Amino acid sequence: MNVIGPKIKKLREAQGLTQEALAVQCNALKWDISRGTLAKIESKVRRINDQEVALLAKALGVEVGELYV
């Protein structure tokens, strides 16, 4: 289940990042993710595992727990 997609979108937009820019940051962390896949995560279409949550938090510069608030 994906409960954090909308929070990822909110944090990304608050930082002025596009989906493409966040995908590039994730790629720099060795996670091969496309803008389209990120869009699916944000819209809760695609499930996300714990490792991916940690990578997204790192790319956004937040603690993992902040994605669940």
C-alpha positions as CSV (number, residue, x, y, z in Angstrom):
1,M,0.0,0.0,0.0
2,N,1.2,3.5,-0.7
3,V,0.0,6.1,1.8
4,I,2.8,8.6,1.4
5,G,2.4,9.6,-2.3
6,P,0.5,12.8,-1.6
7,K,3.1,13.8,1.1
8,I,5.9,13.3,-1.4
9,K,4.2,15.5,-3.9
10,K,3.6,18.2,-1.2
11,L,7.2,18.2,-0.1
12,R,8.5,18.2,-3.6
13,E,6.4,21.1,-4.6
14,A,7.3,23.0,-1.4
15,Q,10.9,22.7,-2.5
16,G,10.1,24.0,-5.9
17,L,11.1,20.7,-7.6
18,T,9.6,19.2,-10.6
19,Q,9.0,15.4,-10.8
20,E,11.8,15.3,-13.3
21,A,14.2,17.1,-10.9
22,L,13.3,14.7,-8.0
23,A,13.8,11.7,-10.3
24,V,17.2,13.0,-11.2
25,Q,18.1,13.4,-7.4
26,C,16.9,9.8,-6.9
27,N,19.0,8.6,-9.8
28,A,22.0,10.3,-8.2
29,L,21.3,8.0,-5.1
30,K,21.6,5.0,-7.4
31,W,17.8,4.5,-7.7
32,D,16.8,4.2,-11.4
33,I,13.4,5.9,-11.3
34,S,11.7,7.8,-14.1
35,R,9.5,10.8,-13.9
36,G,6.5,8.6,-14.9
37,T,7.2,6.2,-12.0
38,L,7.4,9.0,-9.6
39,A,4.1,10.4,-10.9
40,K,2.5,7.0,-10.2
41,I,3.9,6.9,-6.7
42,E,2.6,10.4,-6.0
43,S,-0.9,9.5,-7.3
44,K,-0.9,6.3,-5.2
45,V,-1.1,4.1,-8.3
46,R,2.3,2.4,-7.7
47,R,3.2,0.7,-4.4
48,I,6.5,1.7,-2.7
49,N,8.7,-0.4,-0.6
50,D,10.7,0.6,2.5
51,Q,14.0,1.0,0.7
52,E,12.3,3.3,-1.8
53,V,10.8,5.3,1.0
54,A,14.2,5.8,2.5
55,L,15.7,6.9,-0.8
56,L,12.9,9.4,-1.4
57,A,13.3,10.8,2.0
58,K,17.0,11.2,1.4
59,A,16.4,12.8,-2.0
60,L,14.0,15.3,-0.4
61,G,16.3,15.9,2.6
62,V,13.8,14.9,5.2
63,E,13.5,12.1,7.8
64,V,11.5,9.0,6.8
65,G,9.0,9.7,9.5
66,E,8.1,13.1,8.0
67,L,6.7,11.3,5.0
68,Y,4.1,9.6,7.2
69,V,2.9,12.8,9.0
